Amino acid sequence: MRTEFPWRNLKGLALAGAAMLALGAGGASAQPANGGPPTATGPGGPPPGGQAPSQGFSPFAPPPPPPMSPAQKLAAALPPPQPGGSLPLPVLAAGSPMPNANPRDLQGTWFHNQNLEFRMQRDMYGAPAPYNMDGVKVLARRVQSLKDGKPYTNASAICRPPGPEWQHDLNMPFQIFQSKDWIEFVFEEYHGRWHVILNPAKAPRPAQKDYMGYSVGHWDGNTLVVETSDFKQAPWLDVDGTPLSAKGKLIQRIRKVDNGDQAPFIEVITTIVDPTYYTRPWSVVRTFGWQPSLTVFNEYNCEEQIGDPSVSADAGLLPEPKD
């Protein structure tokens, strides 16, 4: 018997997030996906007898972070995102099917096992996102539109592919299929598909750009490295609108981790490379747990957001000004 989860009945996550913010739903910002920066005590714990001295060098404390840039200060001063949430995943029953032992075989059903982050404010090491002034201008415009109750139209709200980062970062299951020439990610949310080409000679770059971009992957040891660029439309990286320009690219390092504890997972480290909006590349990390019980997807009807006669045809969203 299949286990059903309450959050799987939610439709239009971006739209719901916008509505909550428009109604004044606030709250503390979500923690970084890896639980925040490393502790200041180092691998050996605090020194005997208490804290490390506050003056001079200490082997137990990391160097102080660099001062925030003016753009980073503006990003930090924005209204905080609503807190992301998740529900406990079911414990795998005895005898549940497990993924293939081959670390290069990623096939199967996976599910987000971390809190959803409505806005990616920090990188995987806990440092603030390295916005330049153009990038923080776009973010501020989008966050303010949510606060004002007049959110901007985005791909998610009008049922277009939202790009690989937002697509896999939602609390819906996805499946991976693969051959020697390609790997296909198929998502319950939006019925999305992310096609990764392993042999470009057999799949030349298409004449027209795709919303999900053009993704080429290769194996680096047991890690799949995927570079995605050439987006048809500049994607939002999350619900609040962390920006990526149409000329930006994503580099994702994907590996399967099995520690022998009956809880295998996939780790995805995404590096955002976009000089248009950021001063340097920066990375975030997400993990997705093995969930064979969710192999049969629920039907997902995104079109009701824009086609249901009981709601506004445009879902109340406004066109975003162009830079």
N, C-alpha and C positions, 0 to 999 in steps of 0.2 A: 504493500500500500504506500502511495506517495505521500510524503509529508508536505503540507502547504504552509506557507509563511505569510503573515499578514502583509509584509511590505511588498510581496510580489503582486498584490492587487493594485498598487499605486500606479497611476498613469501620469505622464507629463511631469517628471521630477523637476525639470527646470522651471516649468510654469508654477508648480506648487511652491518651489523655493522663492520665486519672485513674489507670489501672493503673500507668503508668510512675512517676507521682509516688508512688503508694502503695508501690511497690517500692523507692523511694528514689532514683529517677532525678532527679538535680539538674542543676546546671550554671548558668552565668552567664545572666542575663536577656538576652532578645533586644534588639537595638538598635532604636531607633525606625525606623519604616518609611522615613523619608527619610534614614536614615544618621546621625541625631543632630542636635543643634543646630548652627547655623552656627558656623564657626570664629571664633576670637577675633581673627583677623588682619585681617578686613574684606576688601572687594573688592580692595584694592590690595596685599595681602600684608603681611608684617611690615615695620617701618620699616628703613631702611638701617642696617646695622651690627649687627642683632640684634633682641631682643625690645623691645616697648614698655616704657617705665618702669613700675614697679609702683606708684608714688605719683602722685597727681594725675590729671587728665583725660588720656585718650589717645584720639585719633580712631580708633585701630586696635582697640580693645577694647569689647565691649558692656558696658552697665551690669551690675553684679553682680545675680544673681538674688535675689528676695525670700526671706527666711527661710521654711523650711517650717513649715506649721501643725502643731499636735499630731496632727491626723488624717493628714496627709501623712507625718509621721514614723512613725506606726504602720504605714502602708501600706509604707513603705520597709523596715521591720524584718521584714516577713513573709518566709517562705522564698521564694527566687526561683523563677520559673517555669522549666520545662524549656526548653532552647533550641529555637527553631523552626528548621526546615530547609526546603530546597527543592532541586530538581535542575535542572541547566541545561536551558533550553528549546531545542528544535531551531531551527536557523537556517532561515528561510524559504527554500525552494528558488526558484531563478530561475523566473519565470513564475507564482508562487503568486498566487492571487486576493488582492486588497487591498480594504480597506473603501471604501465610497462616499466620494467626495471631499467631499460635503456635510457640514460639521461638525455639523449637527443630525441626521444619520443615524447612529445608534449601532449599527445592526444588524450581526450577525455573531457569531463565536465568540471569546471572550476567556478568558484564563487568568492566574491569579495569578503575577506575575513577581517576587515578593519572598518573603523568609522568612516563614513562618507565625509569628505572635506568639500565644503561649498566654495572655498577660495584657498588656493595654494599660496600661503603667505611666506613660507620658509622652505629652504631646500632640505635635503636629506640629512644634513649635518646641523640643522637648526639655525642657519644664517638666513637673514631676510632676503627675499627675492631681489636680485640685482637690477631693479628697474632703472632705465634712464628717464628723462623728463617726458619724452614722447610716449613711452610705455605707461607711466603712471597716469598720464592724462587720459588715456583710453580706459584704464581700470577705474579711475575716479568717476569718469562720465557714466560708466555702467553701474557702479555701486550707487551713485547718486540717483540714477533713474529708478533703481529698486526702492530706495528710501522714499522717493517721491510718489511711489505707486504707479509709475509710468515706465515699466521696464521695456527695454529694447527687444526687437525681434532677434532671435538667434536660430541657428539651424535646428536645434532640438525642438523648439516651440512650433515650428512649421514642418516637422516630420522629415527633415533632411538629415543625412548622415552627419553626426556632430564632430567627426574626426576621431582618430584612434585613441587619443588620451582621454577625452571625456567619455567616449563610448565604453572603454573597459573599466573606467573608474566609477561606474554606477553599481548600485547594489542589486544587480540582476545576474543570473548565471550566464556563462558562455561556454561554448564547446570549441575544441581545437581538433582539426583534421589536418593531415599532412601527407605529402608524397616526397619523393626526392627532388622535385622541381618547385614545390610551393607549399605554403602553410596557410590554412584558412581558419580565421577566428569567426565564429558565428554566435551572435548575441541574442538573448531573448528580448532585451530592450531595443525598440525600434526595428526589430528583425534585422539588426545591423550585421554587416559583413566587413571583415578586414582581410584583404588578400595580400600576402607577403610572397614575393617572388624570390626563389632561390636560384633560378637559372634564367637570367635576363635574356639569354640568347633564344629561349623558347617563348618569351613573353615580352616583346619589345614595348617600349614606352608608348602608351596610347596617344592618339592624335588629340583627344580632348582630355582635359584634366578632370579628376574625380574629387568629390568632397572629402573622401578619406585620404587623398593624396596618392602618391606613387611610392610603394614600399618595396625595397630590395633588402634581402637578408642573407647572412652567411653565418657559418658556425665558427666561433672562436673557442676552441676546446669544446666544452659542453654547454656553452652559452650561445644562444641565438642573438645575433646583433642585427637590428633592423633599422634602416635609415629611411625616413619618410619625408617627402617634400612635394613640391608641385601641387599645392592645394588649389582646387577650383575656387574656393572661398576661404578667406582667412578664418580659421576655427577659433572658437572659445575653448580654453583648456579646462574650464570647470563652470559650474552653474553661475557663479558671480561674474564671470567674464574675464578671468586672467587671460591676457591677450597673447596671440601668436600672429604675426603678420603673414600675408600670403607667401612671402619669400622665406619665412622661417622654416626650420626643419626640426624633426624629432629623431633622436637616436635612442633606441630602446634595447637594453640588454636583458634578455629573458632566460631564466634558468629554472630547472625543476630541482627542488630540494626535498630529500627524503632522509630524515634523521633516524629512521627505524622506530618511530613512536606511533605508527599508524595515523599520522597526520601530515601527509605530504602536501606541499604547496608549491606554487609558482611565484617567483620573485621577479618583478619588473622594475628596472631602474630606467627612468626616462630622463634624458638630457635634452634640455631646450636650448637650441642654438638659433638666436634671432637678434642680430645687431640692431635691427630696426627699433626694438623695444627694450633691450637689456644690454647692460654693459659687458657682460661675459656669459658664457654658457653656465647653466645651473641644472641640478638634478633633483628629482624626487623619486621615492621608492614606494611601491605598493606590493602587497602579497595577496594571493588568491588560493583558498583552500580547496582540496579535492572533495567533490560532492557528487558521487555517482547517483544519489537519490534524486537529483534534479535534472537528469538527462532529458526527460520529456518536458519540453518548454510549455509554459502557459501561453495561450494566444495573447498577443499584445496588439491593441488597437490604438496606435498613435493618432490616426486620422480624426478621431472624435474630438481632438483638441481644436481642429480648424473646420470640421465638417458637421458637427453636432448642431442641429437647428436650435437647441435650447441654450446655446452659448453664443457669444460674439464670434463672428466669422474670423476675426483676427486675434482672438483670445486676449484682447486688450493691450497688445504689444505695439510699440511704435517703431518706425524705421530709425535705425541709428544714424546720426550724422556722419558724413564721410570726412576724413581728415584732408 
